[in-house]
Amino acid sequence: MTRKITAHLFHSLDGVAESPDKWQFGAFGPEEGQMMGDSTGSVTDAVIGRKLWQEWSEYWPTAEDPFGEWINPVRKHVVSTTLSGDLQWNSVVVDGDPIAYVRDLRKRGEGDISVVGGVETVRSLFLAGLIDELTLTTHPVLAGEGRRLFDDTVPLTRLRLIRATQTSAGNAILTYGLRQD
Protein backbone atom coordinates (compact mmCIF):
# COMPACT_ATOMS: atom_id res chain seq x y z
CA MET A 1 0.00 0.00 0.00
CA THR A 2 1.32 3.43 -0.93
CA ARG A 3 0.38 6.12 1.54
CA LYS A 4 -0.47 9.68 0.53
CA ILE A 5 2.03 12.31 1.69
CA THR A 6 0.93 15.91 2.11
CA ALA A 7 2.41 19.12 3.48
CA HIS A 8 0.81 22.42 4.44
CA LEU A 9 2.57 25.70 5.12
CA PHE A 10 1.36 29.22 5.80
CA HIS A 11 2.91 31.53 3.26
CA SER A 12 3.11 35.29 2.73
CA LEU A 13 2.67 37.01 -0.63
CA ASP A 14 6.43 37.59 -0.78
CA GLY A 15 7.05 33.87 -0.27
CA VAL A 16 8.02 33.76 3.40
CA ALA A 17 7.05 30.54 5.19
CA GLU A 18 9.14 31.00 8.34
CA SER A 19 7.55 32.16 11.61
CA PRO A 20 3.96 32.53 10.42
CA ASP A 21 3.01 33.25 14.04
CA LYS A 22 4.32 36.77 13.39
CA TRP A 23 1.90 37.55 10.56
CA GLN A 24 -0.82 34.94 9.99
CA PHE A 25 -3.36 35.57 12.73
CA GLY A 26 -4.78 38.76 11.24
CA ALA A 27 -6.21 36.61 8.44
CA PHE A 28 -7.10 33.22 9.88
CA GLY A 29 -10.77 32.34 9.73
CA PRO A 30 -13.09 29.37 10.14
CA GLU A 31 -12.42 28.04 6.63
CA GLU A 32 -8.70 27.77 7.38
CA GLY A 33 -9.44 25.85 10.58
CA GLN A 34 -11.87 23.55 8.77
CA MET A 35 -9.37 22.90 5.97
CA MET A 36 -6.67 22.01 8.51
CA GLY A 37 -9.04 19.64 10.30
CA ASP A 38 -10.07 17.99 7.03
CA SER A 39 -6.47 17.56 5.88
CA THR A 40 -5.29 15.94 9.12
CA GLY A 41 -8.17 13.51 9.62
CA SER A 42 -6.52 10.52 7.94
CA VAL A 43 -2.92 11.28 9.02
CA THR A 44 -1.23 8.75 11.31
CA ASP A 45 2.41 9.85 10.89
CA ALA A 46 4.05 13.29 10.79
CA VAL A 47 7.51 14.13 9.49
CA ILE A 48 9.02 17.17 11.18
CA GLY A 49 12.36 18.97 11.22
CA ARG A 50 14.34 19.06 14.47
CA LYS A 51 14.04 22.80 15.21
CA LEU A 52 10.27 22.80 14.80
CA TRP A 53 9.97 19.52 16.75
CA GLN A 54 11.88 21.05 19.66
CA GLU A 55 9.64 24.13 19.68
CA TRP A 56 6.42 22.13 19.41
CA SER A 57 7.45 19.44 21.91
CA GLU A 58 7.74 22.16 24.56
CA TYR A 59 4.27 23.59 23.89
CA TRP A 60 1.82 21.08 22.38
CA PRO A 61 1.92 18.18 24.88
CA THR A 62 -0.03 20.28 27.40
CA ALA A 63 -2.06 22.40 24.97
CA GLU A 64 -5.79 21.79 24.82
CA ASP A 65 -7.08 22.73 21.39
CA PRO A 66 -7.96 20.84 18.18
CA PHE A 67 -4.41 20.94 16.78
CA GLY A 68 -3.00 19.65 20.07
CA GLU A 69 -5.58 16.87 20.11
CA TRP A 70 -4.35 15.84 16.67
CA ILE A 71 -0.56 16.31 16.92
CA ASN A 72 -0.02 14.76 20.35
CA PRO A 73 -1.00 11.13 19.53
CA VAL A 74 0.36 11.16 15.95
CA ARG A 75 3.67 9.32 15.43
CA LYS A 76 6.34 11.95 14.76
CA HIS A 77 9.45 11.23 12.65
CA VAL A 78 12.11 13.85 13.43
CA VAL A 79 14.60 14.82 10.72
CA SER A 80 17.82 15.58 12.60
CA THR A 81 21.56 15.11 12.42
CA THR A 82 22.03 16.11 16.07
CA LEU A 83 19.42 14.10 17.99
CA SER A 84 19.76 10.41 18.77
CA GLY A 85 18.32 7.76 21.02
CA ASP A 86 14.82 7.65 22.44
CA LEU A 87 12.70 10.77 22.07
CA GLN A 88 9.70 11.92 24.05
CA TRP A 89 6.30 12.90 22.67
CA ASN A 90 5.63 9.77 20.57
CA SER A 91 8.64 10.62 18.37
CA VAL A 92 11.53 8.83 16.67
CA VAL A 93 14.65 10.16 14.99
CA VAL A 94 14.86 9.67 11.22
CA ASP A 95 17.84 7.37 10.70
CA GLY A 96 20.08 8.15 7.73
CA ASP A 97 18.91 9.87 4.58
CA PRO A 98 15.51 11.56 5.15
CA ILE A 99 14.42 10.96 1.54
CA ALA A 100 15.10 7.21 1.77
CA TYR A 101 13.47 7.10 5.22
CA VAL A 102 10.26 8.77 4.04
CA ARG A 103 10.20 6.65 0.88
CA ASP A 104 10.33 3.55 3.12
CA LEU A 105 7.79 4.99 5.60
CA ARG A 106 5.36 5.47 2.70
CA LYS A 107 5.48 1.72 2.00
CA ARG A 108 4.64 0.58 5.54
CA GLY A 109 1.86 1.30 7.97
CA GLU A 110 -1.57 2.73 7.38
CA GLY A 111 -3.02 6.19 7.10
CA ASP A 112 -1.59 9.25 5.46
CA ILE A 113 1.65 11.06 6.23
CA SER A 114 1.92 14.80 6.79
CA VAL A 115 5.17 16.72 6.50
CA VAL A 116 4.48 19.47 9.03
CA GLY A 117 7.75 21.43 8.68
CA GLY A 118 10.19 23.06 8.81
CA VAL A 119 10.90 24.90 5.63
CA GLU A 120 13.97 22.87 4.59
CA THR A 121 12.29 19.55 5.35
CA VAL A 122 9.23 20.39 3.25
CA ARG A 123 11.39 21.78 0.43
CA SER A 124 13.70 18.76 0.18
CA LEU A 125 10.91 16.16 0.34
CA PHE A 126 8.74 18.07 -2.17
CA LEU A 127 11.57 18.51 -4.67
CA ALA A 128 12.44 14.80 -4.26
CA GLY A 129 8.90 13.99 -5.45
CA LEU A 130 7.75 12.49 -2.14
CA ILE A 131 5.04 15.03 -1.27
CA ASP A 132 1.94 14.31 -3.35
CA GLU A 133 0.15 17.53 -2.40
CA LEU A 134 1.74 20.73 -1.10
CA THR A 135 -0.83 23.20 0.24
CA LEU A 136 0.16 26.81 0.70
CA THR A 137 -2.23 29.04 2.59
CA THR A 138 -1.13 32.36 1.16
CA HIS A 139 -1.92 35.25 3.49
CA PRO A 140 -2.41 38.80 2.19
CA VAL A 141 0.71 40.11 3.90
CA LEU A 142 4.26 41.01 2.94
CA ALA A 143 6.42 39.49 5.68
CA GLY A 144 9.56 41.24 4.49
CA GLU A 145 11.99 38.81 6.05
CA GLY A 146 12.28 35.14 6.82
CA ARG A 147 13.05 31.91 5.03
CA ARG A 148 11.19 31.23 1.84
CA LEU A 149 10.03 27.79 0.82
CA PHE A 150 11.26 28.32 -2.73
CA ASP A 151 14.36 30.48 -2.54
CA ASP A 152 17.19 31.06 -5.01
CA THR A 153 18.69 27.62 -4.27
CA VAL A 154 15.74 25.89 -5.96
CA PRO A 155 16.27 25.10 -9.66
CA LEU A 156 13.56 25.64 -12.26
CA THR A 157 10.73 23.37 -11.10
CA ARG A 158 7.34 23.10 -12.75
CA LEU A 159 4.23 22.55 -10.63
CA ARG A 160 0.63 21.70 -11.36
CA LEU A 161 -2.24 23.34 -9.54
CA ILE A 162 -4.50 20.71 -7.95
CA ARG A 163 -6.96 22.95 -6.05
CA ALA A 164 -7.49 26.64 -5.37
CA THR A 165 -9.83 28.24 -2.85
CA GLN A 166 -10.26 31.79 -1.60
CA THR A 167 -11.41 32.23 1.99
CA SER A 168 -13.53 34.94 3.57
CA ALA A 169 -10.44 36.01 5.56
CA GLY A 170 -8.73 36.87 2.26
CA ASN A 171 -6.37 33.92 1.97
CA ALA A 172 -5.70 31.88 -1.13
CA ILE A 173 -5.40 28.17 -0.35
CA LEU A 174 -3.41 26.71 -3.22
CA THR A 175 -2.55 23.01 -3.48
CA TYR A 176 0.22 21.94 -5.84
CA GLY A 177 1.94 18.80 -7.06
CA LEU A 178 5.11 18.39 -9.08
CA ARG A 179 4.53 18.37 -12.82
CA GLN A 180 5.77 15.08 -14.25
CA ASP A 181 6.88 16.14 -17.74
N, C-alpha and C positions, 0 to 999 in steps of 0.2 A: 504494500500500500504506500502510495506517495502522498505525503501530507502537504497541505497548502501552507506556504510561508508568506506572511504579510508584514508590513512595517507601516507605522504612522508617525509622522512628525508634524509639529506646529512650525510654521514657516512664515517669515515676513515677506513683503513685496520685494525687498532687496535681497532675498535669498537666505537670510540668517535663520538658522535652525537651533542655534545654541541659546540657552537660558530663556526659553519662552516665558518663564515666570515673570520676566521683566516687562513684557509687552503684550501678552495674549489676553489677559483677563478683561480688558476693556471691550473685547468683542468675542465673548464666549457665551453662547446661548443654549437653549434646550436642544436644538437640533444637533449641536456638536456633542453634547452629552449622550444623546440617543445613539448617534453614529458610533461613538466610542463603545457604548454598551453592546450594540449589535456586532461590532467587529471583534469583540473579545469573547463572545459567548461560546465559541467552539474551540478556543485556545486552551491547550493543556501544558504547553512549554513556552518559555520566553527566553530569548537570547538577549543579553545585555552587556554593555561594556563595563569595565571595572569601575571607572570613576562614577558613572551613573549608579551602578549597583551599590557602591559605598554610600552615596548620598541617600538613595532610597531605603537602604537597609537600616538607616538610622531613624527614618521617619515613618515609613509605611507599616511596620509590624504592629504599631499601636494606634494607627489611624483608623477611624471608624467612618468610612464613606464608601460609596460604590466602587471606586477604583481600588481602595485598600482591600475590600472584600474579594475583589478579583485577583489582585497581584499577590497577596499573601500566600494562598495555597498553591498557586501555579509553580511548577518546577522551573527554576531559573538556571540558565547556563551562562556563566560569567566568562567573557573574553578578557583574559589577563595574561601578562607575562610576569607579573610580580606576585600574584597570589598563588598559594598552593595548599594542599591538605584539605581537611574538612571545613566547609563553610556553613555558616548559620543561615537561617531564613529560607529553608528548602532550596538551597543553591549548591551547584557544583562548578568547579573550574573547568573551562574548556581546555582539554589536553591537546597540545600540538597546534597544527594549522587550523584556524577557525573555519575556513572554507571547507576543508575536508570533514571537520567535526559536524558542521551543520548539514552537509551533504549526507553524512551517515545518520544523523538524527532524523532527517526527513524520511529515511527508509524504515525506521523502527518506531514503535509506539502508536498511539492513536491520538486523534484530535489535531488541531492546527497549531502552528508555531507562529509566534509574533516576535519580531525583532524590535524591541522597545527603545533601543538607543545604545550608545550615544551616536553622535554624528559619524565618526569614522567607522564604527561597526556597521551601521546601516549602509553607508556608502560602499564599503568593500564587499558586503554580501550582495547588494543590489547589482553592482557592476560585474560581479562573478556570475550573475544569472540565477542566484538562489532565491531571491525575493520575487514571488509571483505578482504581488500587488503592492505598490508603494503609494500610500495615501499622504498627500500634503494638504493640511488645512492651512490655507494661505490667508493670513490676517491682513487687514487693510492698515498696515503700519510699516514705516521705514525704521528698522532697528538701528541702522547706522554702523554698528559694530557687532562682531561675534562670528563664530565659525559658520560657514555656509556648507550646506550638504554637497552642492556641486560647485567646487571652487576651481581655480585655474590649474589644479593638478589632474583634473578629470579630462580624459581625451574626448574627442567628438563621439557622442553616444546618442543614438536615436531611440526615442521612446514612443509608445503608443498610448493614447488616452483611452482608458477603460470606462471611467465614469466621471461626471462633473456635476456638482450641485452647488447652488448658491444658498446661503442661509440668511435668515432674517437679521442676524447680527452683522451681516456684511462680509462674511468669509466665503471664499471659494474652496470647496473640498474637491480636490482633483486626485484621481487615482490613476496611476501609470504602471505600465509594464515595459520591459525591454522590447524593442522591435527586433524581430528575428530575421532580418534580411541583410 
